[in-house]
Amino acid sequence: MKPLLPAALLVAAALVAGCGAERGDGTAVAEGTARPLAAGGSTAPADLPASVAEARRFLSFASFGPNEEQLAELMSLGYSAWIDRQFALPATSHRAYWDAQAALIAQTNPGDDPGTNGVLEAWWLQALNGPDQLRLRVAYALSQIFVLSAVDGEVTAQARALAAWLDMLASEGLGNYRSLLESVARHPLMGRYLTHLRNEKANPATGRVPDENFAREVMQLFSIGLVQLNPDGSPVLRDGQPVETYGPSDVTQLARVFTGWSFDCPAFPSNLCFTSGFASNGAADPDREFKPMRGYPQFHSAEPKTFLGVTIPAQAPADPPASLQVALDTLAAHPNVGPFIGRQLIQRLVMSNPSPAYVAAISAVWADNGQGVRGDLKAVVKAILLHPEARQPRPTPQAGKLREPVLRLTAFLRAFPHASLSGGWQIGDTDLPGEQLGQTPLRSPSVFNFYRPGYVAPLSQSAAAGMVAPELQILNETTVAGYVNYLGDGLIRGFGTEVAAVVDGNPVFLPDLQRDWSPELALADNPSQLVDHVLARLVYALPGRSALRSELLLAVQATPVPALLPDGSNADAVDQARRQRVRIALLLTLAAPEFLVQP
């Protein structure tokens, strides 16, 4: 996708792209550098990146942003082997971090805990430093499809369960879709968010009917979508109109399946366990807020349930697990799931406008991983990352996607690693659109995510070209200014919540994430080297980057660095001039369309 951004952003950084990449050791190499030889002088693997720039581009969507360690690993292993190694790494745990922080807090403040701030700390720690980057990146993508938001008070109140939710997405996200769907449906925090926890069967005497919230969203958002799809993602048409996948009756009938589900509890299936999660003696499972919900027969609808052409016969006695199995099997086997979820995974990882052929290829892998298995998410993710449209070295105008604010920050902080003064990675809530990112992980405004996968920006060039641009839904004059201001302030003071620190023997408060800028300051006297250093890490050698390079050089050179006097009396002025050059090079690049659009 071309940089099709509002005028305010173009004014902030009217820049275009081009220059060489870098090797892992920082020395410059050309974009088209030939593949190196493997150990012993043999030819490198066929899927080894053709250049460092190409490898950085791949890592921009297979991780939270390229860093030097994973860049060297990818250049050595090649794409396929790197993906397999990532799959084999053990999953990092957000809940383990939260529990450790809770134990520390309890030593001085019994009864207190890290809350949702602790979940965000765990998320940023793993996103910036976790070795299993691909697993974590896929989990983040899934968190924007299977949305559960801490904006909701019911979710915020269960921070430990929210950390466990992240771990579930990381684990199940590289498993099988059918298992993932069940983990989502039975997670108590999802039950709180979409209100099917403690959902009861109908009661004609009182007029109570089952809650339909989750039944609707599990079809609309988590599995089959609103309209029937061909394998290539195009809508099935009847008389020229899209054919709906389900109707009101399907929602009402499916809602019966999601009755009778509540907490795991030592005294299951007592009524008190269903309503509160506690036994009559007060006993409760301490992990009840994230252990899979259990089906309580006395609260489950025993009526027949007919939806999507399938009927679950009347039950005597009521059997919640049997009903759930039929329902989830039906959804997971629906032909829409491959193109519907598969296309969204492409959008979240690689590009906003995959071709019908790309979507069809992923749908085929979804239907059969080559060994007769449907919904193998490892196979699907690997196919998405290795598809020619993801790998092409010079993207078409339809390729790429606008980076959402969170992913801009992760890419920058991985390219230019910072340390946490507190050890807690306290970036915190970054919701404010005019002062911060206008986006925080796990804090979307609704179950429909921060933006819709089919969003078309009105009166835009992308719309005129028939393209969607999901992330443009949260980009406006306010968020543009807020992002630039946030990055500008961070480049001066650091990022995150202010924490106590000691500088030159004096106690001060500083933002938690700080960087030693010595490598960049060492280049500041040579604008050309400084600009190449920044561009190689953030822009990945796109066509046309030479124009951006020229603009950056002019901007950097406009800040003179005075010669250091023999007595060193102007050392502070020299240092500040060098720092200003570094900040100019970084901020203008971070605000440029060439960085903001993931190639």
C-alpha positions as CSV (number, residue, x, y, z in Angstrom):
1,M,0.0,0.0,0.0
2,K,1.4,3.4,-0.9
3,P,1.8,6.0,1.8
4,L,-1.8,7.4,1.6
5,L,-1.9,9.6,4.7
6,P,-3.6,12.8,5.8
7,A,-2.1,16.2,4.9
8,A,-1.2,16.8,8.6
9,L,1.2,13.8,8.5
10,L,2.6,14.7,5.2
11,V,3.4,18.2,6.5
12,A,5.0,16.7,9.6
13,A,7.2,14.4,7.4
14,A,6.9,14.9,3.6
15,L,9.6,12.4,2.9
16,V,10.2,9.6,0.4
17,A,12.7,6.6,0.5
18,G,16.0,4.9,-0.6
19,C,19.5,3.9,0.6
20,G,21.7,0.9,1.4
21,A,21.0,-1.6,4.2
22,E,23.4,-2.8,6.8
23,R,25.0,-6.0,7.9
24,G,24.5,-7.2,11.5
25,D,27.9,-5.6,12.4
26,G,26.7,-2.2,11.3
27,T,28.7,-1.9,8.1
28,A,26.9,-0.7,5.0
29,V,25.8,-3.1,2.3
30,A,23.8,-2.5,-0.8
31,E,20.2,-3.5,-1.0
32,G,20.9,-6.3,-3.6
33,T,23.8,-7.9,-1.8
34,A,24.2,-11.5,-2.9
35,R,23.5,-14.3,-0.6
36,P,26.6,-15.3,1.5
37,L,28.0,-18.8,1.4
38,A,27.0,-21.2,4.1
39,A,29.6,-22.6,6.5
40,G,32.2,-24.6,4.7
41,G,31.7,-22.7,1.4
42,S,28.6,-24.5,0.2
43,T,25.7,-22.6,-1.3
44,A,23.4,-21.0,1.2
45,P,19.8,-22.3,1.6
46,A,17.5,-21.4,-1.3
47,D,15.3,-19.3,1.0
48,L,18.1,-17.3,2.7
49,P,17.3,-13.6,2.5
50,A,18.9,-12.0,-0.6
51,S,20.0,-9.0,1.5
52,V,20.0,-7.7,5.1
53,A,17.3,-5.2,4.0
54,E,15.1,-8.0,2.8
55,A,15.6,-9.9,6.1
56,R,14.7,-6.8,8.1
57,R,11.5,-6.4,6.0
58,F,10.5,-10.0,6.8
59,L,11.1,-9.5,10.5
60,S,8.9,-6.4,10.4
61,F,5.9,-8.7,10.1
62,A,7.2,-11.9,11.6
63,S,8.1,-10.2,14.9
64,F,7.6,-7.0,16.8
65,G,10.4,-5.5,14.7
66,P,13.9,-6.6,13.6
67,N,16.7,-6.5,16.1
68,E,20.4,-7.4,15.4
69,E,20.3,-10.8,17.2
70,Q,17.3,-12.1,15.2
71,L,18.5,-10.5,12.0
72,A,21.8,-12.5,12.2
73,E,19.8,-15.7,13.0
74,L,17.5,-15.2,10.0
75,M,20.4,-14.5,7.7
76,S,22.1,-17.7,8.8
77,L,19.1,-20.0,8.9
78,G,16.9,-18.8,6.1
79,Y,13.2,-18.1,6.3
80,S,11.7,-21.6,6.7
81,A,14.3,-22.8,9.3
82,W,13.9,-19.6,11.2
83,I,10.1,-20.0,11.4
84,D,10.5,-23.6,12.5
85,R,13.0,-22.6,15.2
86,Q,10.5,-20.0,16.4
87,F,7.8,-22.6,16.5
88,A,10.0,-24.8,18.6
89,L,10.8,-22.2,21.3
90,P,9.0,-22.5,24.6
91,A,6.3,-19.9,25.1
92,T,7.1,-17.0,27.4
93,S,4.6,-16.4,30.2
94,H,2.8,-13.2,31.0
95,R,1.1,-14.7,34.0
96,A,4.4,-15.9,35.5
97,Y,5.7,-12.3,35.3
98,W,2.4,-11.0,36.9
99,D,2.6,-13.6,39.7
100,A,6.2,-12.7,40.4
101,Q,5.3,-9.0,40.7
102,A,2.3,-9.8,42.9
103,A,4.6,-11.7,45.3
104,L,7.0,-8.8,45.5
105,I,4.1,-6.3,46.2
106,A,2.6,-8.6,48.8
107,Q,5.8,-8.4,50.9
108,T,5.1,-4.7,51.7
109,N,1.4,-4.3,50.7
110,P,-0.5,-7.5,51.5
111,G,-3.7,-7.7,49.5
112,D,-2.4,-5.4,46.7
113,D,-1.4,-6.7,43.2
114,P,0.1,-5.3,40.0
115,G,-3.3,-4.9,38.3
116,T,-3.6,-4.3,34.6
117,N,-0.4,-2.2,34.7
118,G,1.4,-5.5,35.5
119,V,-0.2,-7.1,32.4
120,L,1.0,-4.2,30.3
121,E,4.5,-4.5,31.8
122,A,4.5,-8.2,30.9
123,W,3.3,-7.5,27.4
124,W,6.0,-4.8,26.7
125,L,8.7,-7.0,28.3
126,Q,7.9,-9.9,26.0
127,A,7.2,-7.8,22.9
128,L,10.6,-6.1,23.2
129,N,12.7,-8.9,24.5
130,G,10.9,-12.2,24.2
131,P,12.9,-14.8,22.1
132,D,9.7,-16.4,20.8
133,Q,8.8,-13.3,18.7
134,L,6.7,-15.1,16.1
135,R,4.5,-16.7,18.7
136,L,4.1,-13.4,20.5
137,R,3.4,-11.5,17.2
138,V,0.7,-14.0,16.2
139,A,-0.8,-13.8,19.7
140,Y,-1.1,-10.0,19.3
141,A,-2.7,-10.5,15.9
142,L,-5.2,-12.9,17.4
143,S,-5.9,-10.5,20.3
144,Q,-7.3,-8.1,17.7
145,I,-9.5,-10.8,16.2
146,F,-10.7,-12.5,19.4
147,V,-11.0,-9.2,21.2
148,L,-11.2,-9.0,24.9
149,S,-10.7,-5.4,26.2
150,A,-9.4,-4.1,29.5
151,V,-11.5,-1.0,28.8
152,D,-14.3,-3.1,30.3
153,G,-14.4,-2.9,34.1
154,E,-15.2,-6.7,34.4
155,V,-11.9,-7.4,32.6
156,T,-9.9,-4.8,34.4
157,A,-10.9,-6.3,37.7
158,Q,-9.3,-9.6,36.7
159,A,-5.8,-8.6,35.7
160,R,-4.3,-12.0,36.5
161,A,-6.8,-13.7,34.3
162,L,-6.0,-11.1,31.5
163,A,-2.3,-12.2,31.7
164,A,-3.5,-15.8,31.4
165,W,-5.6,-14.8,28.4
166,L,-2.4,-13.6,26.7
167,D,-0.7,-16.9,27.5
168,M,-3.7,-18.8,26.1
169,L,-3.5,-16.9,22.8
170,A,0.2,-17.5,22.6
171,S,-0.2,-21.2,23.2
172,E,-3.3,-22.0,21.2
173,G,-2.4,-19.5,18.5
174,L,0.1,-21.9,17.1
175,G,-2.1,-24.9,17.7
176,N,-5.3,-25.9,16.0
177,Y,-8.1,-23.4,15.4
178,R,-10.8,-25.7,16.8
179,S,-8.9,-25.9,20.1
180,L,-8.4,-22.1,20.1
181,L,-12.1,-21.5,19.5
182,E,-13.0,-23.7,22.5
183,S,-10.4,-22.0,24.7
184,V,-11.9,-18.7,23.8
185,A,-15.5,-19.8,24.3
186,R,-14.7,-21.4,27.7
187,H,-12.4,-18.7,29.1
188,P,-14.1,-17.1,32.1
189,L,-12.8,-13.6,31.2
190,M,-14.3,-13.9,27.8
191,G,-17.5,-15.1,29.6
192,R,-17.4,-11.9,31.6
193,Y,-16.7,-9.7,28.6
194,L,-19.3,-11.1,26.3
195,T,-21.7,-12.0,29.1
196,H,-22.1,-15.8,28.7
197,L,-20.6,-16.6,32.1
198,R,-23.5,-17.7,34.3
199,N,-25.8,-17.5,31.3
200,E,-29.0,-19.4,32.2
201,K,-31.6,-21.3,30.2
202,A,-34.9,-19.7,29.3
203,N,-37.6,-19.4,32.0
204,P,-41.0,-18.9,30.5
205,A,-42.5,-18.0,33.9
206,T,-40.2,-15.0,34.3
207,G,-39.6,-14.2,30.6
208,R,-35.9,-14.8,30.9
209,V,-34.2,-15.8,27.6
210,P,-30.6,-16.8,27.2
211,D,-28.0,-14.1,26.6
212,E,-27.2,-13.9,22.9
213,N,-24.1,-11.7,23.0
214,F,-21.4,-14.4,22.7
215,A,-23.5,-16.5,20.3
216,R,-23.6,-13.5,17.9
217,E,-20.0,-12.5,18.2
218,V,-18.6,-16.1,18.0
219,M,-20.1,-16.2,14.5
220,Q,-19.7,-12.6,13.4
221,L,-16.2,-12.0,14.6
222,F,-14.5,-15.3,15.7
223,S,-15.4,-17.8,13.0
224,I,-17.6,-17.3,9.9
225,G,-18.4,-13.6,9.4
226,L,-21.5,-12.0,8.1
227,V,-21.5,-13.2,4.5
228,Q,-20.7,-16.5,2.8
229,L,-17.2,-16.4,1.2
230,N,-15.5,-18.2,-1.7
231,P,-12.1,-19.6,-0.8
232,D,-10.4,-16.5,-2.2
233,G,-12.3,-14.3,0.2
234,S,-14.8,-12.9,-2.3
235,P,-18.4,-12.9,-1.3
236,V,-20.8,-15.6,-2.6
237,L,-23.5,-13.8,-4.6
238,R,-27.1,-14.7,-5.2
239,D,-28.9,-12.4,-7.7
240,G,-26.0,-10.1,-7.4
241,Q,-26.2,-9.8,-3.6
242,P,-24.0,-11.3,-0.9
243,V,-25.5,-14.3,0.9
244,E,-25.7,-14.0,4.7
245,T,-24.0,-16.7,6.7
246,Y,-26.6,-16.7,9.6
247,G,-29.8,-15.0,10.7
248,P,-31.5,-14.1,13.9
249,S,-32.8,-17.6,14.5
250,D,-29.3,-19.0,14.3
251,V,-28.2,-16.6,17.0
252,T,-31.2,-17.4,19.3
253,Q,-30.6,-21.2,18.9
254,L,-26.9,-21.0,19.3
255,A,-27.3,-19.0,22.5
256,R,-28.9,-22.1,24.0
257,V,-25.6,-23.8,23.6
258,F,-23.9,-21.2,25.8
259,T,-26.2,-21.6,28.7
260,G,-25.1,-23.3,31.9
261,W,-21.4,-22.3,31.7
262,S,-19.6,-20.9,34.7
263,F,-16.6,-21.2,37.0
264,D,-14.6,-24.4,37.7
265,C,-15.2,-25.0,41.4
266,P,-14.4,-27.6,44.0
267,A,-18.0,-28.3,44.7
268,F,-19.1,-28.5,41.0
269,P,-22.0,-28.6,40.0
270,S,-23.6,-26.9,43.0
271,N,-25.8,-23.9,42.4
272,L,-23.5,-21.7,44.5
273,C,-20.5,-22.7,42.4
274,F,-22.4,-21.6,39.3
275,T,-23.4,-18.2,40.7
276,S,-20.3,-17.3,42.6
277,G,-17.5,-19.7,41.9
278,F,-17.4,-20.6,45.6
279,A,-18.5,-23.7,47.5
280,S,-20.8,-23.5,50.5
281,N,-17.8,-23.7,52.8
282,G,-16.2,-20.8,51.0
283,A,-13.7,-22.9,49.1
284,A,-12.8,-21.8,45.6
285,D,-10.3,-22.5,43.0
286,P,-7.8,-19.6,43.0
287,D,-7.4,-20.0,39.2
288,R,-11.2,-20.0,38.5
289,E,-11.0,-16.7,36.6
290,F,-9.0,-18.3,33.8
291,K,-9.5,-22.1,34.1
292,P,-11.9,-23.3,31.4
293,M,-15.5,-22.9,32.4
294,R,-17.5,-26.0,33.2
295,G,-21.1,-26.8,32.0
296,Y,-23.7,-27.0,34.8
297,P,-26.5,-29.2,33.5
298,Q,-29.2,-27.7,35.7
299,F,-28.7,-24.3,34.1
300,H,-28.3,-25.5,30.5
301,S,-31.0,-25.6,27.9
302,A,-32.2,-29.1,27.2
303,E,-34.3,-28.0,24.2
304,P,-33.4,-28.8,20.6
305,K,-30.9,-26.3,19.1
306,T,-31.0,-25.8,15.4
307,F,-28.4,-23.4,13.8
308,L,-26.4,-23.3,10.6
309,G,-28.2,-26.3,9.3
310,V,-27.4,-28.5,12.3
311,T,-29.7,-29.7,15.0
312,I,-28.7,-30.8,18.5
313,P,-31.7,-33.0,19.7
314,A,-33.4,-32.5,22.9
315,Q,-31.3,-33.7,25.9
316,A,-32.4,-35.6,29.0
317,P,-30.5,-34.8,31.1
318,A,-29.1,-31.6,29.7
319,D,-25.5,-32.0,28.5
320,P,-23.6,-28.7,28.1
321,P,-20.3,-30.3,26.9
322,A,-22.1,-32.3,24.2
323,S,-23.9,-29.2,22.9
324,L,-20.7,-27.2,22.9
325,Q,-18.8,-29.9,21.0
326,V,-21.4,-30.0,18.2
327,A,-21.6,-26.2,18.0
328,L,-17.8,-25.6,17.8
329,D,-17.3,-28.5,15.4
330,T,-19.9,-26.9,13.2
331,L,-18.3,-23.5,13.3
332,A,-14.7,-24.8,12.8
333,A,-15.7,-26.9,9.8
334,H,-17.6,-24.1,8.1
335,P,-16.0,-23.2,4.7
336,N,-15.9,-19.5,5.6
337,V,-13.4,-19.9,8.5
338,G,-10.3,-20.3,6.3
339,P,-10.9,-17.2,4.1
340,F,-12.5,-15.2,6.9
341,I,-9.9,-15.7,9.7
342,G,-7.0,-16.4,7.3
343,R,-7.4,-13.1,5.5
344,Q,-7.5,-11.2,8.8
345,L,-4.2,-12.9,9.8
346,I,-2.6,-11.8,6.6
347,Q,-3.9,-8.3,7.3
348,R,-2.6,-8.2,10.8
349,L,0.8,-9.6,9.9
350,V,1.7,-8.7,6.3
351,M,-0.6,-6.6,4.2
352,S,-4.0,-4.9,4.2
353,N,-5.0,-5.9,0.6
354,P,-3.9,-9.5,-0.2
355,S,-4.8,-10.7,-3.6
356,P,-7.6,-13.3,-4.1
357,A,-4.9,-15.8,-5.0
358,Y,-3.1,-15.1,-1.7
359,V,-6.2,-15.6,0.3
360,A,-7.1,-18.7,-1.6
361,A,-3.7,-20.2,-1.0
362,I,-4.1,-19.7,2.7
363,S,-7.6,-21.1,2.7
364,A,-6.3,-24.2,1.0
365,V,-3.7,-24.7,3.8
366,W,-6.4,-24.0,6.4
367,A,-8.5,-26.7,4.9
368,D,-5.6,-29.2,4.7
369,N,-2.1,-28.7,6.1
370,G,-0.8,-31.4,3.7
371,Q,-1.5,-34.2,6.2
372,G,-5.3,-34.0,6.2
373,V,-5.5,-31.7,9.2
374,R,-7.8,-28.7,9.1
375,G,-7.1,-25.5,11.0
376,D,-3.4,-26.1,11.7
377,L,-2.4,-22.6,12.7
378,K,1.4,-23.3,12.5
379,A,0.9,-24.3,8.9
380,V,-1.3,-21.3,8.2
381,V,1.1,-18.8,9.7
382,K,4.1,-20.3,7.9
383,A,2.2,-20.2,4.6
384,I,1.2,-16.6,5.2
385,L,4.9,-15.6,5.8
386,L,6.3,-17.6,2.9
387,H,3.8,-16.7,0.3
388,P,5.3,-14.9,-2.7
389,E,3.2,-11.8,-2.0
390,A,4.8,-11.6,1.5
391,R,8.3,-12.3,0.1
392,Q,8.4,-10.1,-3.0
393,P,11.4,-7.7,-2.7
394,R,9.7,-4.8,-4.4
395,P,6.1,-4.6,-3.2
396,T,3.3,-3.5,-5.5
397,P,1.1,-0.5,-4.6
398,Q,-1.4,-2.9,-3.0
399,A,1.3,-4.4,-0.7
400,G,2.1,-3.4,2.8
401,K,0.0,-1.8,5.5
402,L,-0.1,1.2,7.7
403,R,1.7,0.4,11.0
404,E,-0.6,0.8,14.0
405,P,0.9,3.0,16.7
406,V,1.8,0.2,19.1
407,L,3.7,-1.6,16.3
408,R,5.5,1.6,15.4
409,L,6.8,1.9,18.9
410,T,7.8,-1.8,19.2
411,A,9.7,-1.5,15.9
412,F,11.6,1.5,17.1
413,L,12.4,0.2,20.5
414,R,13.7,-3.1,19.1
415,A,15.8,-1.4,16.4
416,F,17.2,0.9,19.1
417,P,17.0,-1.1,22.3
418,H,16.3,0.7,25.6
419,A,16.8,-0.5,29.1
420,S,14.2,-0.4,31.9
421,L,15.4,1.6,34.9
422,S,12.9,-0.3,37.2
423,G,13.2,-3.7,35.5
424,G,9.5,-3.4,35.0
425,W,9.1,-2.1,31.4
426,Q,6.6,0.5,32.6
427,I,5.4,2.0,29.4
428,G,1.9,1.9,30.8
429,D,-1.4,3.1,29.3
430,T,-0.8,5.0,26.0
431,D,-4.5,5.7,25.2
432,L,-4.5,9.5,24.9
433,P,-4.7,10.4,21.2
434,G,-3.4,13.9,21.5
435,E,-0.4,13.2,23.7
436,Q,0.4,9.5,23.4
437,L,-0.1,6.7,20.9
438,G,-3.9,6.7,20.9
439,Q,-3.7,2.9,21.4
440,T,-2.8,0.5,24.1
441,P,-2.5,-3.3,23.8
442,L,-5.6,-5.1,25.0
443,R,-7.5,-1.8,25.4
444,S,-9.6,-1.6,22.2
445,P,-12.8,0.5,22.5
446,S,-15.0,-2.5,21.8
447,V,-15.2,-6.1,20.7
448,F,-14.8,-4.8,17.1
449,N,-11.1,-3.9,17.8
450,F,-9.4,-0.6,17.2
451,Y,-10.4,-0.7,13.5
452,R,-12.4,-2.9,11.2
453,P,-10.6,-5.2,8.7
454,G,-12.8,-3.9,5.9
455,Y,-12.4,-0.2,6.7
456,V,-12.3,2.1,3.7
457,A,-10.9,5.6,4.4
458,P,-13.5,8.1,2.9
459,L,-12.3,10.4,0.2
460,S,-8.8,8.8,0.1
461,Q,-6.6,7.6,-2.6
462,S,-6.7,4.1,-1.2
463,A,-10.5,4.1,-1.4
464,A,-10.3,5.4,-5.0
465,A,-8.0,2.5,-5.8
466,G,-10.5,0.0,-4.3
467,M,-8.3,-0.8,-1.3
468,V,-9.1,-1.1,2.4
469,A,-6.9,0.5,5.0
470,P,-7.9,-0.8,8.5
471,E,-5.4,1.2,10.5
472,L,-6.5,4.5,8.9
473,Q,-9.6,4.2,11.0
474,I,-7.7,5.4,14.1
475,L,-5.5,8.0,12.2
476,N,-6.5,11.6,12.2
477,E,-5.0,15.0,12.8
478,T,-5.1,14.5,16.6
479,T,-3.5,11.1,16.6
480,V,-0.9,12.3,14.0
481,A,0.1,15.1,16.3
482,G,0.0,13.0,19.4
483,Y,2.2,10.3,17.9
484,V,4.9,12.8,16.8
485,N,4.8,14.6,20.2
486,Y,5.0,11.4,22.1
487,L,8.0,10.2,20.0
488,G,9.7,13.7,20.2
489,D,9.4,13.8,24.0
490,G,10.6,10.2,24.3
491,L,13.7,10.9,22.2
492,I,14.6,13.6,24.7
493,R,13.6,12.1,28.0
494,G,12.9,8.4,27.5
495,F,9.7,6.4,27.3
496,G,7.1,5.2,29.9
497,T,6.0,6.0,33.4
498,E,8.4,8.1,35.5
499,V,10.4,6.1,38.1
500,A,12.9,7.0,40.7
501,A,16.5,7.0,39.4
502,V,19.9,8.4,40.4
503,V,21.9,10.6,37.9
504,D,25.4,11.9,38.8
505,G,24.6,11.0,42.4
506,N,21.4,12.9,42.5
507,P,17.9,11.4,42.9
508,V,15.6,12.2,40.0
509,F,12.5,10.9,38.3
510,L,12.9,9.7,34.7
511,P,10.7,7.8,32.2
512,D,11.4,4.1,32.8
513,L,12.9,3.2,29.4
514,Q,16.2,4.8,28.6
515,R,18.8,4.3,25.9
516,D,22.5,4.8,25.9
517,W,22.8,6.8,22.6
518,S,26.6,6.5,22.4
519,P,26.6,4.5,19.1
520,E,24.5,7.2,17.4
521,L,26.3,10.1,19.0
522,A,29.6,8.7,17.7
523,L,28.1,9.1,14.2
524,A,26.7,12.6,14.7
525,D,29.7,14.4,13.3
526,N,29.2,12.5,10.0
527,P,25.6,13.2,8.9
528,S,25.8,10.7,6.0
529,Q,26.8,7.8,8.3
530,L,24.2,8.8,10.9
531,V,21.4,8.9,8.4
532,D,22.4,5.6,6.8
533,H,22.5,4.0,10.3
534,V,19.0,5.2,11.1
535,L,17.4,4.4,7.8
536,A,18.9,0.9,7.6
537,R,17.2,0.0,10.9
538,L,13.9,1.6,10.3
539,V,13.1,1.8,6.5
540,Y,14.5,-1.4,5.1
541,A,15.8,-0.1,1.7
542,L,12.6,0.6,-0.1
543,P,12.7,2.0,-3.7
544,G,13.0,5.8,-3.7
545,R,14.6,6.0,-0.3
546,S,17.4,8.2,-1.8
547,A,15.0,11.2,-1.7
548,L,14.2,10.6,2.0
549,R,17.9,10.3,2.6
550,S,18.6,13.6,1.0
551,E,15.9,15.3,3.1
552,L,17.3,13.8,6.3
553,L,20.8,14.9,5.4
554,L,19.6,18.5,4.9
555,A,17.8,18.5,8.2
556,V,20.7,17.0,10.2
557,Q,23.2,19.3,8.6
558,A,21.1,22.3,9.5
559,T,22.2,21.7,13.1
560,P,25.9,22.6,13.3
561,V,28.2,20.8,15.7
562,P,30.7,23.3,17.1
563,A,34.3,22.3,17.3
564,L,35.4,21.3,20.8
565,L,37.5,23.9,22.4
566,P,41.0,22.9,23.7
567,D,39.9,23.5,27.3
568,G,36.6,21.6,26.8
569,S,34.5,24.5,28.1
570,N,31.9,24.0,25.4
571,A,31.7,20.2,25.8
572,D,28.0,20.5,26.9
573,A,27.2,22.5,23.8
574,V,28.9,20.0,21.5
575,D,27.1,17.1,23.2
576,Q,23.7,18.8,22.9
577,A,24.3,19.6,19.2
578,R,25.2,15.9,18.5
579,R,22.1,14.8,20.5
580,Q,19.9,17.1,18.5
581,R,21.2,15.7,15.2
582,V,20.4,12.2,16.4
583,R,16.9,13.2,17.5
584,I,16.3,15.0,14.1
585,A,17.3,11.9,12.1
586,L,15.2,9.6,14.2
587,L,12.1,11.7,14.6
588,L,11.8,12.6,10.9
589,T,12.3,9.0,10.0
590,L,9.7,7.8,12.5
591,A,7.2,10.3,11.2
592,A,7.9,9.6,7.5
593,P,5.5,7.5,5.4
594,E,8.3,5.2,4.5
595,F,8.4,4.0,8.1
596,L,4.8,4.4,8.9
597,V,3.8,2.1,6.1
598,Q,5.1,-1.4,6.7
599,P,6.5,-2.5,3.3
